[in-house]
Amino acid sequence: SLTEKETEGLIESQVVPLPSLQERMEKARLDATSGGPESPGRVQDTHFLGSHQWDYCLKMAKIGGVYDESME
């Protein structure tokens, strides 16, 4: 089994840092003013999806395997 230090090192090596707040806010602003999220770009701040929020939630439900037609 892995020791605590080995585990910490493994976890640290797998962490991907977030883009800066400024970069994420700019991406969110572009998403909010361009008719929805970039495709196939990654949605960075779902609070700015506006009317596209529910479609995004449905997509996540489908990916997560919990989608049900009653969600439409």
N, CA, C, O and CB atoms as a CASP TS submission, in Angstrom:
PFRMAT TS
TARGET T0000
AUTHOR 0000-0000-0000
METHOD Language model
MODEL 1
PARENT N/A
ATOM      1  N   SER     1       0.839  -1.190   0.000  1.00  0.00           N
ATOM      2  CA  SER     1       0.000   0.000   0.000  1.00  0.00           C
ATOM      3  C   SER     1       0.881   1.250   0.000  1.00  0.00           C
ATOM      4  O   SER     1       2.037   1.215   0.421  1.00  0.00           O
ATOM      5  CB  SER     1      -0.953   0.001   1.222  1.00  0.00           C
ATOM      6  N   LEU     2       0.313   2.339  -0.476  1.00  0.00           N
ATOM      7  CA  LEU     2       1.072   3.585  -0.543  1.00  0.00           C
ATOM      8  C   LEU     2       1.165   4.247   0.820  1.00  0.00           C
ATOM      9  O   LEU     2       0.217   4.229   1.605  1.00  0.00           O
ATOM     10  CB  LEU     2       0.438   4.542  -1.544  1.00  0.00           C
ATOM     11  N   THR     3       2.320   4.828   1.084  1.00  0.00           N
ATOM     12  CA  THR     3       2.451   5.594   2.315  1.00  0.00           C
ATOM     13  C   THR     3       1.749   6.929   2.128  1.00  0.00           C
ATOM     14  O   THR     3       1.378   7.288   1.010  1.00  0.00           O
ATOM     15  CB  THR     3       3.946   5.796   2.700  1.00  0.00           C
ATOM     16  N   GLU     4       1.568   7.656   3.204  1.00  0.00           N
ATOM     17  CA  GLU     4       0.894   8.950   3.140  1.00  0.00           C
ATOM     18  C   GLU     4       1.631   9.904   2.197  1.00  0.00           C
ATOM     19  O   GLU     4       0.997  10.585   1.390  1.00  0.00           O
ATOM     20  CB  GLU     4       0.787   9.568   4.545  1.00  0.00           C
ATOM     21  N   LYS     5       2.961   9.960   2.289  1.00  0.00           N
ATOM     22  CA  LYS     5       3.746  10.863   1.442  1.00  0.00           C
ATOM     23  C   LYS     5       3.656  10.460  -0.028  1.00  0.00           C
ATOM     24  O   LYS     5       3.566  11.325  -0.899  1.00  0.00           O
ATOM     25  CB  LYS     5       5.212  10.879   1.893  1.00  0.00           C
ATOM     26  N   GLU     6       3.680   9.174  -0.310  1.00  0.00           N
ATOM     27  CA  GLU     6       3.548   8.704  -1.691  1.00  0.00           C
ATOM     28  C   GLU     6       2.180   9.089  -2.247  1.00  0.00           C
ATOM     29  O   GLU     6       2.060   9.502  -3.400  1.00  0.00           O
ATOM     30  CB  GLU     6       3.752   7.171  -1.772  1.00  0.00           C
ATOM     31  N   THR     7       1.157   8.949  -1.417  1.00  0.00           N
ATOM     32  CA  THR     7      -0.200   9.299  -1.826  1.00  0.00           C
ATOM     33  C   THR     7      -0.303  10.796  -2.105  1.00  0.00           C
ATOM     34  O   THR     7      -0.876  11.201  -3.117  1.00  0.00           O
ATOM     35  CB  THR     7      -1.215   8.885  -0.745  1.00  0.00           C
ATOM     36  N   GLU     8       0.256  11.627  -1.204  1.00  0.00           N
ATOM     37  CA  GLU     8       0.232  13.077  -1.402  1.00  0.00           C
ATOM     38  C   GLU     8       0.945  13.455  -2.696  1.00  0.00           C
ATOM     39  O   GLU     8       0.454  14.290  -3.456  1.00  0.00           O
ATOM     40  CB  GLU     8       0.884  13.796  -0.206  1.00  0.00           C
ATOM     41  N   GLY     9       2.093  12.847  -2.947  1.00  0.00           N
ATOM     42  CA  GLY     9       2.838  13.124  -4.170  1.00  0.00           C
ATOM     43  C   GLY     9       2.063  12.736  -5.405  1.00  0.00           C
ATOM     44  O   GLY     9       2.068  13.460  -6.400  1.00  0.00           O
ATOM     45  N   LEU    10       1.394  11.596  -5.349  1.00  0.00           N
ATOM     46  CA  LEU    10       0.590  11.128  -6.477  1.00  0.00           C
ATOM     47  C   LEU    10      -0.557  12.101  -6.755  1.00  0.00           C
ATOM     48  O   LEU    10      -0.820  12.449  -7.906  1.00  0.00           O
ATOM     49  CB  LEU    10       0.040   9.714  -6.199  1.00  0.00           C
ATOM     50  N   ILE    11      -1.228  12.530  -5.703  1.00  0.00           N
ATOM     51  CA  ILE    11      -2.349  13.458  -5.856  1.00  0.00           C
ATOM     52  C   ILE    11      -1.859  14.791  -6.407  1.00  0.00           C
ATOM     53  O   ILE    11      -2.470  15.346  -7.320  1.00  0.00           O
ATOM     54  CB  ILE    11      -3.070  13.669  -4.511  1.00  0.00           C
ATOM     55  N   GLU    12      -0.765  15.307  -5.860  1.00  0.00           N
ATOM     56  CA  GLU    12      -0.231  16.593  -6.319  1.00  0.00           C
ATOM     57  C   GLU    12       0.169  16.540  -7.785  1.00  0.00           C
ATOM     58  O   GLU    12       0.018  17.528  -8.504  1.00  0.00           O
ATOM     59  CB  GLU    12       0.968  17.004  -5.470  1.00  0.00           C
ATOM     60  N   SER    13       0.675  15.404  -8.233  1.00  0.00           N
ATOM     61  CA  SER    13       1.102  15.297  -9.627  1.00  0.00           C
ATOM     62  C   SER    13      -0.082  15.229 -10.584  1.00  0.00           C
ATOM     63  O   SER    13       0.090  15.442 -11.784  1.00  0.00           O
ATOM     64  CB  SER    13       1.980  14.072  -9.810  1.00  0.00           C
ATOM     65  N   GLN    14      -1.279  14.937 -10.082  1.00  0.00           N
ATOM     66  CA  GLN    14      -2.466  14.796 -10.925  1.00  0.00           C
ATOM     67  C   GLN    14      -3.322  16.057 -10.958  1.00  0.00           C
ATOM     68  O   GLN    14      -4.244  16.155 -11.768  1.00  0.00           O
ATOM     69  CB  GLN    14      -3.300  13.638 -10.443  1.00  0.00           C
ATOM     70  N   VAL    15      -3.031  17.014 -10.099  1.00  0.00           N
ATOM     71  CA  VAL    15      -3.851  18.224 -10.011  1.00  0.00           C
ATOM     72  C   VAL    15      -3.533  19.152 -11.182  1.00  0.00           C
ATOM     73  O   VAL    15      -2.372  19.462 -11.452  1.00  0.00           O
ATOM     74  CB  VAL    15      -3.615  18.953  -8.660  1.00  0.00           C
ATOM     75  N   VAL    16      -4.582  19.586 -11.865  1.00  0.00           N
ATOM     76  CA  VAL    16      -4.439  20.534 -12.966  1.00  0.00           C
ATOM     77  C   VAL    16      -4.903  21.883 -12.445  1.00  0.00           C
ATOM     78  O   VAL    16      -6.055  22.021 -12.035  1.00  0.00           O
ATOM     79  CB  VAL    16      -5.260  20.089 -14.242  1.00  0.00           C
ATOM     80  N   PRO    17      -4.026  22.881 -12.455  1.00  0.00           N
ATOM     81  CA  PRO    17      -4.426  24.186 -11.908  1.00  0.00           C
ATOM     82  C   PRO    17      -5.508  24.841 -12.748  1.00  0.00           C
ATOM     83  O   PRO    17      -5.548  24.678 -13.967  1.00  0.00           O
ATOM     84  CB  PRO    17      -3.221  25.114 -11.813  1.00  0.00           C
ATOM     85  N   LEU    18      -6.380  25.578 -12.088  1.00  0.00           N
ATOM     86  CA  LEU    18      -7.425  26.327 -12.790  1.00  0.00           C
ATOM     87  C   LEU    18      -6.805  27.509 -13.516  1.00  0.00           C
ATOM     88  O   LEU    18      -5.773  28.027 -13.089  1.00  0.00           O
ATOM     89  CB  LEU    18      -8.520  26.810 -11.805  1.00  0.00           C
ATOM     90  N   PRO    19      -7.417  27.938 -14.604  1.00  0.00           N
ATOM     91  CA  PRO    19      -6.982  29.195 -15.215  1.00  0.00           C
ATOM     92  C   PRO    19      -7.207  30.325 -14.212  1.00  0.00           C
ATOM     93  O   PRO    19      -7.950  30.156 -13.245  1.00  0.00           O
ATOM     94  CB  PRO    19      -7.750  29.473 -16.555  1.00  0.00           C
ATOM     95  N   SER    20      -6.585  31.449 -14.432  1.00  0.00           N
ATOM     96  CA  SER    20      -6.746  32.577 -13.514  1.00  0.00           C
ATOM     97  C   SER    20      -8.213  33.005 -13.469  1.00  0.00           C
ATOM     98  O   SER    20      -8.982  32.728 -14.389  1.00  0.00           O
ATOM     99  CB  SER    20      -5.845  33.766 -13.940  1.00  0.00           C
ATOM    100  N   LEU    21      -8.583  33.681 -12.390  1.00  0.00           N
ATOM    101  CA  LEU    21      -9.951  34.184 -12.261  1.00  0.00           C
ATOM    102  C   LEU    21     -10.275  35.119 -13.426  1.00  0.00           C
ATOM    103  O   LEU    21     -11.366  35.052 -13.992  1.00  0.00           O
ATOM    104  CB  LEU    21     -10.142  34.917 -10.908  1.00  0.00           C
ATOM    105  N   GLN    22      -9.343  35.977 -13.779  1.00  0.00           N
ATOM    106  CA  GLN    22      -9.563  36.908 -14.887  1.00  0.00           C
ATOM    107  C   GLN    22      -9.846  36.138 -16.186  1.00  0.00           C
ATOM    108  O   GLN    22     -10.753  36.496 -16.937  1.00  0.00           O
ATOM    109  CB  GLN    22      -8.333  37.837 -15.067  1.00  0.00           C
ATOM    110  N   GLU    23      -9.075  35.093 -16.441  1.00  0.00           N
ATOM    111  CA  GLU    23      -9.273  34.288 -17.650  1.00  0.00           C
ATOM    112  C   GLU    23     -10.636  33.589 -17.636  1.00  0.00           C
ATOM    113  O   GLU    23     -11.318  33.534 -18.659  1.00  0.00           O
ATOM    114  CB  GLU    23      -8.150  33.249 -17.787  1.00  0.00           C
ATOM    115  N   ARG    24     -11.030  33.053 -16.470  1.00  0.00           N
ATOM    116  CA  ARG    24     -12.333  32.384 -16.373  1.00  0.00           C
ATOM    117  C   ARG    24     -13.483  33.362 -16.523  1.00  0.00           C
ATOM    118  O   ARG    24     -14.489  33.045 -17.158  1.00  0.00           O
ATOM    119  CB  ARG    24     -12.453  31.653 -15.046  1.00  0.00           C
ATOM    120  N   MET    25     -13.345  34.562 -15.938  1.00  0.00           N
ATOM    121  CA  MET    25     -14.405  35.562 -16.051  1.00  0.00           C
ATOM    122  C   MET    25     -14.549  36.041 -17.492  1.00  0.00           C
ATOM    123  O   MET    25     -15.665  36.267 -17.959  1.00  0.00           O
ATOM    124  CB  MET    25     -14.121  36.751 -15.124  1.00  0.00           C
ATOM    125  N   GLU    26     -13.429  36.199 -18.201  1.00  0.00           N
ATOM    126  CA  GLU    26     -13.491  36.604 -19.601  1.00  0.00           C
ATOM    127  C   GLU    26     -14.185  35.532 -20.433  1.00  0.00           C
ATOM    128  O   GLU    26     -15.012  35.850 -21.287  1.00  0.00           O
ATOM    129  CB  GLU    26     -12.080  36.876 -20.149  1.00  0.00           C
ATOM    130  N   LYS    27     -13.853  34.264 -20.191  1.00  0.00           N
ATOM    131  CA  LYS    27     -14.483  33.157 -20.910  1.00  0.00           C
ATOM    132  C   LYS    27     -15.989  33.135 -20.605  1.00  0.00           C
ATOM    133  O   LYS    27     -16.799  32.922 -21.507  1.00  0.00           O
ATOM    134  CB  LYS    27     -13.821  31.796 -20.519  1.00  0.00           C
ATOM    135  N   ALA    28     -16.361  33.352 -19.348  1.00  0.00           N
ATOM    136  CA  ALA    28     -17.773  33.375 -18.966  1.00  0.00           C
ATOM    137  C   ALA    28     -18.497  34.543 -19.639  1.00  0.00           C
ATOM    138  O   ALA    28     -19.634  34.397 -20.087  1.00  0.00           O
ATOM    139  CB  ALA    28     -17.916  33.472 -17.434  1.00  0.00           C
ATOM    140  N   ARG    29     -17.827  35.713 -19.709  1.00  0.00           N
ATOM    141  CA  ARG    29     -18.430  36.876 -20.363  1.00  0.00           C
ATOM    142  C   ARG    29     -18.666  36.577 -21.844  1.00  0.00           C
ATOM    143  O   ARG    29     -19.725  36.901 -22.383  1.00  0.00           O
ATOM    144  CB  ARG    29     -17.528  38.128 -20.198  1.00  0.00           C
ATOM    145  N   LEU    30     -17.693  35.968 -22.492  1.00  0.00           N
ATOM    146  CA  LEU    30     -17.847  35.608 -23.900  1.00  0.00           C
ATOM    147  C   LEU    30     -18.988  34.605 -24.087  1.00  0.00           C
ATOM    148  O   LEU    30     -19.779  34.724 -25.023  1.00  0.00           O
ATOM    149  CB  LEU    30     -16.533  35.025 -24.448  1.00  0.00           C
ATOM    150  N   ASP    31     -19.067  33.620 -23.192  1.00  0.00           N
ATOM    151  CA  ASP    31     -20.152  32.639 -23.269  1.00  0.00           C
ATOM    152  C   ASP    31     -21.509  33.326 -23.125  1.00  0.00           C
ATOM    153  O   ASP    31     -22.452  33.014 -23.853  1.00  0.00           O
ATOM    154  CB  ASP    31     -19.983  31.559 -22.181  1.00  0.00           C
ATOM    155  N   ALA    32     -21.599  34.267 -22.176  1.00  0.00           N
ATOM    156  CA  ALA    32     -22.875  34.916 -21.888  1.00  0.00           C
ATOM    157  C   ALA    32     -23.338  35.819 -23.021  1.00  0.00           C
ATOM    158  O   ALA    32     -24.538  36.037 -23.183  1.00  0.00           O
ATOM    159  CB  ALA    32     -22.770  35.716 -20.615  1.00  0.00           C
ATOM    160  N   THR    33     -22.407  36.346 -23.805  1.00  0.00           N
ATOM    161  CA  THR    33     -22.778  37.308 -24.834  1.00  0.00           C
ATOM    162  C   THR    33     -22.699  36.741 -26.247  1.00  0.00           C
ATOM    163  O   THR    33     -22.902  37.473 -27.216  1.00  0.00           O
ATOM    164  CB  THR    33     -21.897  38.514 -24.734  1.00  0.00           C
ATOM    165  N   SER    34     -22.411  35.456 -26.378  1.00  0.00           N
ATOM    166  CA  SER    34     -22.239  34.886 -27.715  1.00  0.00           C
ATOM    167  C   SER    34     -23.322  33.877 -28.075  1.00  0.00           C
ATOM    168  O   SER    34     -23.161  33.110 -29.024  1.00  0.00           O
ATOM    169  CB  SER    34     -20.889  34.228 -27.819  1.00  0.00           C
ATOM    170  N   GLY    35     -24.416  33.868 -27.333  1.00  0.00           N
ATOM    171  CA  GLY    35     -25.493  32.937 -27.649  1.00  0.00           C
ATOM    172  C   GLY    35     -25.314  31.584 -27.013  1.00  0.00           C
ATOM    173  O   GLY    35     -25.960  30.623 -27.431  1.00  0.00           O
ATOM    174  N   GLY    36     -24.475  31.476 -26.033  1.00  0.00           N
ATOM    175  CA  GLY    36     -24.285  30.206 -25.329  1.00  0.00           C
ATOM    176  C   GLY    36     -22.829  29.815 -25.231  1.00  0.00           C
ATOM    177  O   GLY    36     -21.948  30.525 -25.714  1.00  0.00           O
ATOM    178  N   PRO    37     -22.580  28.671 -24.597  1.00  0.00           N
ATOM    179  CA  PRO    37     -21.208  28.241 -24.396  1.00  0.00           C
ATOM    180  C   PRO    37     -20.526  27.878 -25.699  1.00  0.00           C
ATOM    181  O   PRO    37     -21.173  27.444 -26.653  1.00  0.00           O
ATOM    182  CB  PRO    37     -21.166  27.071 -23.457  1.00  0.00           C
ATOM    183  N   GLU    38     -19.222  28.058 -25.732  1.00  0.00           N
ATOM    184  CA  GLU    38     -18.455  27.644 -26.904  1.00  0.00           C
ATOM    185  C   GLU    38     -18.554  26.141 -27.055  1.00  0.00           C
ATOM    186  O   GLU    38     -18.558  25.405 -26.068  1.00  0.00           O
ATOM    187  CB  GLU    38     -16.975  28.086 -26.792  1.00  0.00           C
ATOM    188  N   SER    39     -18.632  25.700 -28.267  1.00  0.00           N
ATOM    189  CA  SER    39     -18.612  24.269 -28.515  1.00  0.00           C
ATOM    190  C   SER    39     -17.454  24.002 -29.437  1.00  0.00           C
ATOM    191  O   SER    39     -17.382  24.667 -30.470  1.00  0.00           O
ATOM    192  CB  SER    39     -19.956  23.758 -29.120  1.00  0.00           C
ATOM    193  N   PRO    40     -16.563  23.117 -29.176  1.00  0.00           N
ATOM    194  CA  PRO    40     -16.563  22.144 -28.101  1.00  0.00           C
ATOM    195  C   PRO    40     -15.813  22.603 -26.855  1.00  0.00           C
ATOM    196  O   PRO    40     -15.319  21.767 -26.099  1.00  0.00           O
ATOM    197  CB  PRO    40     -15.974  20.872 -28.590  1.00  0.00           C
ATOM    198  N   GLY    41     -15.716  23.906 -26.624  1.00  0.00           N
ATOM    199  CA  GLY    41     -14.994  24.422 -25.463  1.00  0.00           C
ATOM    200  C   GLY    41     -15.587  23.974 -24.148  1.00  0.00           C
ATOM    201  O   GLY    41     -16.727  23.513 -24.088  1.00  0.00           O
ATOM    202  N   ARG    42     -14.813  24.113 -23.110  1.00  0.00           N
ATOM    203  CA  ARG    42     -15.237  23.705 -21.773  1.00  0.00           C
ATOM    204  C   ARG    42     -15.955  24.859 -21.093  1.00  0.00           C
ATOM    205  O   ARG    42     -15.434  25.974 -21.052  1.00  0.00           O
ATOM    206  CB  ARG    42     -14.028  23.241 -20.925  1.00  0.00           C
ATOM    207  N   VAL    43     -17.131  24.610 -20.568  1.00  0.00           N
ATOM    208  CA  VAL    43     -17.855  25.634 -19.820  1.00  0.00           C
ATOM    209  C   VAL    43     -17.106  25.876 -18.521  1.00  0.00           C
ATOM    210  O   VAL    43     -16.883  24.939 -17.754  1.00  0.00           O
ATOM    211  CB  VAL    43     -19.340  25.210 -19.550  1.00  0.00           C
ATOM    212  N   GLN    44     -16.722  27.098 -18.266  1.00  0.00           N
ATOM    213  CA  GLN    44     -15.880  27.396 -17.119  1.00  0.00           C
ATOM    214  C   GLN    44     -16.674  27.933 -15.929  1.00  0.00           C
ATOM    215  O   GLN    44     -16.346  27.632 -14.781  1.00  0.00           O
ATOM    216  CB  GLN    44     -14.819  28.389 -17.512  1.00  0.00           C
ATOM    217  N   ASP    45     -17.687  28.704 -16.185  1.00  0.00           N
ATOM    218  CA  ASP    45     -18.497  29.264 -15.110  1.00  0.00           C
ATOM    219  C   ASP    45     -19.961  29.165 -15.513  1.00  0.00           C
ATOM    220  O   ASP    45     -20.462  30.014 -16.250  1.00  0.00           O
ATOM    221  CB  ASP    45     -18.096  30.744 -14.807  1.00  0.00           C
ATOM    222  N   THR    46     -20.647  28.136 -15.038  1.00  0.00           N
ATOM    223  CA  THR    46     -22.015  27.886 -15.486  1.00  0.00           C
ATOM    224  C   THR    46     -22.992  28.964 -15.039  1.00  0.00           C
ATOM    225  O   THR    46     -24.103  29.024 -15.566  1.00  0.00           O
ATOM    226  CB  THR    46     -22.480  26.548 -14.979  1.00  0.00           C
ATOM    227  N   HIS    47     -22.625  29.818 -14.089  1.00  0.00           N
ATOM    228  CA  HIS    47     -23.522  30.873 -13.638  1.00  0.00           C
ATOM    229  C   HIS    47     -23.852  31.848 -14.760  1.00  0.00           C
ATOM    230  O   HIS    47     -24.852  32.561 -14.674  1.00  0.00           O
ATOM    231  CB  HIS    47     -22.907  31.618 -12.467  1.00  0.00           C
ATOM    232  N   PHE    48     -23.049  31.897 -15.793  1.00  0.00           N
ATOM    233  CA  PHE    48     -23.245  32.848 -16.869  1.00  0.00           C
ATOM    234  C   PHE    48     -23.854  32.215 -18.124  1.00  0.00           C
ATOM    235  O   PHE    48     -23.773  32.804 -19.202  1.00  0.00           O
ATOM    236  CB  PHE    48     -21.935  33.492 -17.212  1.00  0.00           C
ATOM    237  N   LEU    49     -24.450  31.050 -18.009  1.00  0.00           N
ATOM    238  CA  LEU    49     -25.019  30.387 -19.176  1.00  0.00           C
ATOM    239  C   LEU    49     -26.392  30.929 -19.558  1.00  0.00           C
ATOM    240  O   LEU    49     -26.873  30.680 -20.663  1.00  0.00           O
ATOM    241  CB  LEU    49     -25.116  28.911 -18.921  1.00  0.00           C
ATOM    242  N   GLY    50     -27.012  31.655 -18.667  1.00  0.00           N
ATOM    243  CA  GLY    50     -28.317  32.230 -18.978  1.00  0.00           C
ATOM    244  C   GLY    50     -29.321  31.160 -19.358  1.00  0.00           C
ATOM    245  O   GLY    50     -29.499  30.176 -18.639  1.00  0.00           O
ATOM    246  N   SER    51     -29.980  31.357 -20.499  1.00  0.00           N
ATOM    247  CA  SER    51     -31.018  30.434 -20.937  1.00  0.00           C
ATOM    248  C   SER    51     -30.462  29.072 -21.346  1.00  0.00           C
ATOM    249  O   SER    51     -31.231  28.137 -21.573  1.00  0.00           O
ATOM    250  CB  SER    51     -31.782  31.035 -22.088  1.00  0.00           C
ATOM    251  N   HIS    52     -29.156  28.947 -21.442  1.00  0.00           N
ATOM    252  CA  HIS    52     -28.530  27.677 -21.817  1.00  0.00           C
ATOM    253  C   HIS    52     -28.245  26.785 -20.600  1.00  0.00           C
ATOM    254  O   HIS    52     -27.773  25.659 -20.754  1.00  0.00           O
ATOM    255  CB  HIS    52     -27.232  27.944 -22.574  1.00  0.00           C
ATOM    256  N   GLN    53     -28.531  27.287 -19.399  1.00  0.00           N
ATOM    257  CA  GLN    53     -28.228  26.546 -18.168  1.00  0.00           C
ATOM    258  C   GLN    53     -28.908  25.176 -18.140  1.00  0.00           C
ATOM    259  O   GLN    53     -28.266  24.174 -17.827  1.00  0.00           O
ATOM    260  CB  GLN    53     -28.657  27.358 -16.948  1.00  0.00           C
ATOM    261  N   TRP    54     -30.193  25.126 -18.463  1.00  0.00           N
ATOM    262  CA  TRP    54     -30.912  23.850 -18.358  1.00  0.00           C
ATOM    263  C   TRP    54     -30.379  22.833 -19.356  1.00  0.00           C
ATOM    264  O   TRP    54     -30.235  21.657 -19.021  1.00  0.00           O
ATOM    265  CB  TRP    54     -32.413  24.061 -18.582  1.00  0.00           C
ATOM    266  N   ASP    55     -30.083  23.272 -20.589  1.00  0.00           N
ATOM    267  CA  ASP    55     -29.511  22.349 -21.576  1.00  0.00           C
ATOM    268  C   ASP    55     -28.185  21.777 -21.091  1.00  0.00           C
ATOM    269  O   ASP    55     -27.892  20.599 -21.297  1.00  0.00           O
ATOM    270  CB  ASP    55     -29.312  23.060 -22.922  1.00  0.00           C
ATOM    271  N   TYR    56     -27.399  22.613 -20.452  1.00  0.00           N
ATOM    272  CA  TYR    56     -26.122  22.151 -19.898  1.00  0.00           C
ATOM    273  C   TYR    56     -26.371  21.112 -18.800  1.00  0.00           C
ATOM    274  O   TYR    56     -25.686  20.091 -18.739  1.00  0.00           O
ATOM    275  CB  TYR    56     -25.303  23.348 -19.336  1.00  0.00           C
ATOM    276  N   CYS    57     -27.356  21.378 -17.934  1.00  0.00           N
ATOM    277  CA  CYS    57     -27.681  20.423 -16.865  1.00  0.00           C
ATOM    278  C   CYS    57     -28.157  19.092 -17.442  1.00  0.00           C
ATOM    279  O   CYS    57     -27.795  18.027 -16.942  1.00  0.00           O
ATOM    280  CB  CYS    57     -28.759  21.005 -15.933  1.00  0.00           C
ATOM    281  N   LEU    58     -28.965  19.158 -18.492  1.00  0.00           N
ATOM    282  CA  LEU    58     -29.427  17.928 -19.146  1.00  0.00           C
ATOM    283  C   LEU    58     -28.244  17.150 -19.723  1.00  0.00           C
ATOM    284  O   LEU    58     -28.183  15.926 -19.612  1.00  0.00           O
ATOM    285  CB  LEU    58     -30.447  18.256 -20.264  1.00  0.00           C
ATOM    286  N   LYS    59     -27.320  17.863 -20.330  1.00  0.00           N
ATOM    287  CA  LYS    59     -26.125  17.217 -20.889  1.00  0.00           C
ATOM    288  C   LYS    59     -25.340  16.511 -19.784  1.00  0.00           C
ATOM    289  O   LYS    59     -24.895  15.378 -19.968  1.00  0.00           O
ATOM    290  CB  LYS    59     -25.225  18.258 -21.605  1.00  0.00           C
ATOM    291  N   MET    60     -25.169  17.172 -18.644  1.00  0.00           N
ATOM    292  CA  MET    60     -24.437  16.568 -17.521  1.00  0.00           C
ATOM    293  C   MET    60     -25.188  15.352 -16.970  1.00  0.00           C
ATOM    294  O   MET    60     -24.571  14.360 -16.582  1.00  0.00           O
ATOM    295  CB  MET    60     -24.217  17.608 -16.398  1.00  0.00           C
ATOM    296  N   ALA    61     -26.522  15.436 -16.938  1.00  0.00           N
ATOM    297  CA  ALA    61     -27.320  14.298 -16.468  1.00  0.00           C
ATOM    298  C   ALA    61     -27.148  13.101 -17.400  1.00  0.00           C
ATOM    299  O   ALA    61     -27.059  11.959 -16.949  1.00  0.00           O
ATOM    300  CB  ALA    61     -28.812  14.686 -16.367  1.00  0.00           C
ATOM    301  N   LYS    62     -27.104  13.373 -18.705  1.00  0.00           N
ATOM    302  CA  LYS    62     -26.900  12.288 -19.676  1.00  0.00           C
ATOM    303  C   LYS    62     -25.516  11.669 -19.504  1.00  0.00           C
ATOM    304  O   LYS    62     -25.371  10.447 -19.501  1.00  0.00           O
ATOM    305  CB  LYS    62     -27.072  12.811 -21.122  1.00  0.00           C
ATOM    306  N   ILE    63     -24.510  12.511 -19.361  1.00  0.00           N
ATOM    307  CA  ILE    63     -23.148  12.012 -19.158  1.00  0.00           C
ATOM    308  C   ILE    63     -23.056  11.214 -17.874  1.00  0.00           C
ATOM    309  O   ILE    63     -22.381  10.186 -17.822  1.00  0.00           O
ATOM    310  CB  ILE    63     -22.144  13.167 -19.129  1.00  0.00           C
ATOM    311  N   GLY    64     -23.739  11.687 -16.831  1.00  0.00           N
ATOM    312  CA  GLY    64     -23.710  11.017 -15.540  1.00  0.00           C
ATOM    313  C   GLY    64     -24.598   9.780 -15.449  1.00  0.00           C
ATOM    314  O   GLY    64     -24.565   9.058 -14.453  1.00  0.00           O
ATOM    315  N   GLY    65     -25.395   9.538 -16.498  1.00  0.00           N
ATOM    316  CA  GLY    65     -26.245   8.359 -16.514  1.00  0.00           C
ATOM    317  C   GLY    65     -27.499   8.462 -15.668  1.00  0.00           C
ATOM    318  O   GLY    65     -28.094   7.446 -15.308  1.00  0.00           O
ATOM    319  N   VAL    66     -27.914   9.705 -15.340  1.00  0.00           N
ATOM    320  CA  VAL    66     -29.111   9.878 -14.509  1.00  0.00           C
ATOM    321  C   VAL    66     -30.239  10.574 -15.269  1.00  0.00           C
ATOM    322  O   VAL    66     -31.264  10.922 -14.682  1.00  0.00           O
ATOM    323  CB  VAL    66     -28.766  10.677 -13.256  1.00  0.00           C
ATOM    324  N   TYR    67     -30.053  10.772 -16.555  1.00  0.00           N
ATOM    325  CA  TYR    67     -31.050  11.464 -17.364  1.00  0.00           C
ATOM    326  C   TYR    67     -32.346  10.664 -17.431  1.00  0.00           C
ATOM    327  O   TYR    67     -32.341   9.435 -17.511  1.00  0.00           O
ATOM    328  CB  TYR    67     -30.512  11.716 -18.775  1.00  0.00           C
ATOM    329  N   ASP    68     -33.447  11.393 -17.397  1.00  0.00           N
ATOM    330  CA  ASP    68     -34.768  10.798 -17.502  1.00  0.00           C
ATOM    331  C   ASP    68     -35.598  11.750 -18.377  1.00  0.00           C
ATOM    332  O   ASP    68     -35.492  12.967 -18.225  1.00  0.00           O
ATOM    333  CB  ASP    68     -35.432  10.569 -16.068  1.00  0.00           C
ATOM    334  N   GLU    69     -36.409  11.224 -19.275  1.00  0.00           N
ATOM    335  CA  GLU    69     -37.191  12.080 -20.171  1.00  0.00           C
ATOM    336  C   GLU    69     -38.094  13.048 -19.440  1.00  0.00           C
ATOM    337  O   GLU    69     -38.484  14.069 -20.006  1.00  0.00           O
ATOM    338  CB  GLU    69     -38.017  11.237 -21.086  1.00  0.00           C
ATOM    339  N   SER    70     -38.437  12.755 -18.199  1.00  0.00           N
ATOM    340  CA  SER    70     -39.282  13.680 -17.436  1.00  0.00           C
ATOM    341  C   SER    70     -38.543  14.987 -17.116  1.00  0.00           C
ATOM    342  O   SER    70     -39.163  15.956 -16.677  1.00  0.00           O
ATOM    343  CB  SER    70     -39.752  13.012 -16.136  1.00  0.00           C
ATOM    344  N   MET    71     -37.230  15.015 -17.332  1.00  0.00           N
ATOM    345  CA  MET    71     -36.435  16.218 -17.076  1.00  0.00           C
ATOM    346  C   MET    71     -36.630  17.262 -18.166  1.00  0.00           C
ATOM    347  O   MET    71     -36.291  18.429 -17.970  1.00  0.00           O
ATOM    348  CB  MET    71     -34.957  15.861 -16.961  1.00  0.00           C
ATOM    349  N   GLU    72     -37.170  16.862 -19.309  1.00  0.00           N
ATOM    350  CA  GLU    72     -37.347  17.801 -20.433  1.00  0.00           C
ATOM    351  C   GLU    72     -38.392  18.837 -20.129  1.00  0.00           C
ATOM    352  O   GLU    72     -38.666  19.701 -20.962  1.00  0.00           O
ATOM    353  CB  GLU    72     -37.727  17.058 -21.702  1.00  0.00           C
TER
END
